Amino acid sequence: MRQMAENDQDLWRKCIAGNADAFGVLFDRHADAVFRYCLSRCGSWHDAEELVSITFLEAWRQRNRLIPERESVLPWLLGVATNANRNRARSSRRHADFLGRLPHSDPRHGEHEADHAEAVASRLDAERAVRQLIETTAGLNDGERDVVILCLMNGIGQEDAAKTLGIRIGTVKSRLHRARAKLTAMNRALAPAEQLDTTIVEARLS
């Protein structure tokens, strides 16, 4: 009989007890979503990878501060990523040390690696596409840009976006409403989250 995968709540309780393997499972489960979010915030593949490392390092360090109330810890991780992005210059020195200490269930990405030149081209294409999306939000204030990046670019639900940003769901709704009105007035359109999904993740894992 096939064993059901443990939910985030159970895994996080094990993390609190110091179980690195459980943390590795959570890393595998959510690292791609965190990466997409970080890339859509900073527009740089290298910086996004660094932010993922910083995010999970901080998550491990702060694990005793979180008592999961929902099935997924992703909104909390995205909140950590948001703060990490704001402080990335100060936090970047932690990256090199972190890479050797992050618990991960399997550090290999697979037996078949894409050609290096093709991988680089894919990354540059992804960066270019994301930067175009970021430019789309240039007329928004910081709060409006936050909810647009979370909800419209990354497909995060409004309730989870509120938890990520530490604000009320009504604030998320009002910011989205204002942002949509501004974007419509500027005659610009956001690409759906799915367009960030496949090309970026596939290139990252190649």
N, C-alpha and C positions, 0 to 999 in steps of 0.2 A: 504494500500500500504506500502510495506516495506521501511523503511527509510535507505538511504545509510549512511555508516559510514563516519565520517569526516576524511579528510586526515590530514597528519602530519602538513602541513603548517597552516591549520586553527586551529588545536589544539594548535600549538606552539604560535600562535598569542594570543590565550586565556591565555596561560601560562605567556606570557610577561605581560599581564594585571593582573596577580596574581590569575588566576583560577586554584585552586589545583585539581579540578575534571578532568579538561582536562589533567593535568600532570599525574594523575592516569591512564587515558586511555592510554597515551603514555607509561607509565611504563608497563602496562599489555601487550601492543603490542610488546614491544622490549626487555623486561627484559630477556627472555630466550635466545635471540640471543646474548645479552651482556654477559650473564652468560657463554654460550658456548665459546665465545671468551676469556673471562677472565680465564676460566678453561684451555683452550689450551695454555694460556700464562704462568700460574703459576703452573699447575699440582696439585693444592690442592683445594679440594671441599670447605673447610672452607674459604680459602683465596679468592676463586672466588666469594663466596657469599658476603664476605666483600667488595670486589672490586665493585660488582654490587651496593651495598648500597652507597659506596663512589661516584661511577660514577653518580648516579641519584641525589645525594645530590649536587654535583658540577654542574650538568646540571641545577638544579633548581636555584642555586646561580648565574650561568652565563647566565641565560635565556635571559637577555637583550642584550647579545653580539651576539646572533645568529639571523640572518634574513634568514629563510629558502628559498633556491633557487630551491630546488628539492622536489619531492613528499615525500621522507623519510628523517627523521632526524637521522637514524641509523648510517650513516658514521660519523656524528659529535659525536654521543654518543660513538662510538668505539674509536674515537680520545681521548675523555675524559678518557675512560677506559685505553687506552694506557698510558697516562700520570699518571693516578692513580696507575697503576701497577708499574711504575718506582719509584713512591714515596709512596708505600704502607706502609712502616714502619712508615713514618712521618704522614701519613693520618689515620692510624688504630684507633687512639684515638677518631676519630669522629664517628666511627661506632655505638657505643652503644647509643649515643645521637640521632643519625639519625633515628634509628629504630622506635622511638616513634613519629617522626615528618614527615616521608615520607607520602605524600598523596597517597592513594591507594583506588581504587574503591571498592575492596572487599578483605579483608585480609585473608579470608578463602580459602583454596585450594580445598575444596570439602568435601562431607560427608563421603567418603570412604577412610580411611587411610590404607596404606600398613603396614604389620607387621614390627615393628621396626628393628628387626634383618635382615630381608630381605632387608629393605631400606639401612641399613648400608652396607650390602654386595654389593648391587648394586652400591653404591657410591664408595666403595673400588675398584670394578671392573672398574668403569669409570675412576677413578684416575690412575689406573695401565695402562689402555689403552692409556690415554692421555700422561702419562709420557713416554711411549714407543714412541709415536709420537714425543714428544719433543726431546728425545734422537736421533731420526732420523735426526734432524736439527743441531746436535752438530757441524758438520763441516762447517756450514754456518756462515757468519758474521751477525752482528745485523740487518743490512738493509735487507739482503736476508731472514733472519729468519722472519722478520716482514711481508713481502709480502707472504711468504709461509704459515704462520699461518692464515693470512687474506684470501688469495685467494684459497689456496689448502685445508686447514683444515676446514675453515669456509664458503667457497663458496661465499665470497664477490667478486663482480665484480671489475675489474681492475680500473675503473674510481672511484668507491666508495672507493677502497683501497687507491688511490692517495689522495682523500679528507680526509680520516681518518688519514693518515700519514703526510699530508701537503707537498706532493711532486708532481712532474709532473707525468702524466700517462706514459710518455716515460721511466721515472726512474723505475716505477713499472715493466714495460715490460722487461727492461734490467736486473733488479734484479731477476725476475722470470726465465729468460733465463739462467742466471748464476747459479741460485739455482738448476734448473732442471739438468743442466749439471753436477754439483757437486754430486747431489743425484744419478744420473745414474752411475757416476764413482764409487761411493761408493757401487753400487749395492743394493740400498735400495729403497723402494717404500712407498709413503705416502698413508694412507687410505683415501678414499673419504669423503667429508664433511658429507654425509648422515650417516656414521657410528658414527659420533659424535652427530648426530641429535637426533635419537630416544631414545637410551638407556640413554643418559645423561639428556635429557629434561624430559622423563617419570620418571626417578628416582628422579629428582629434585622436580617434582610436586606431588610425591607420599606422 
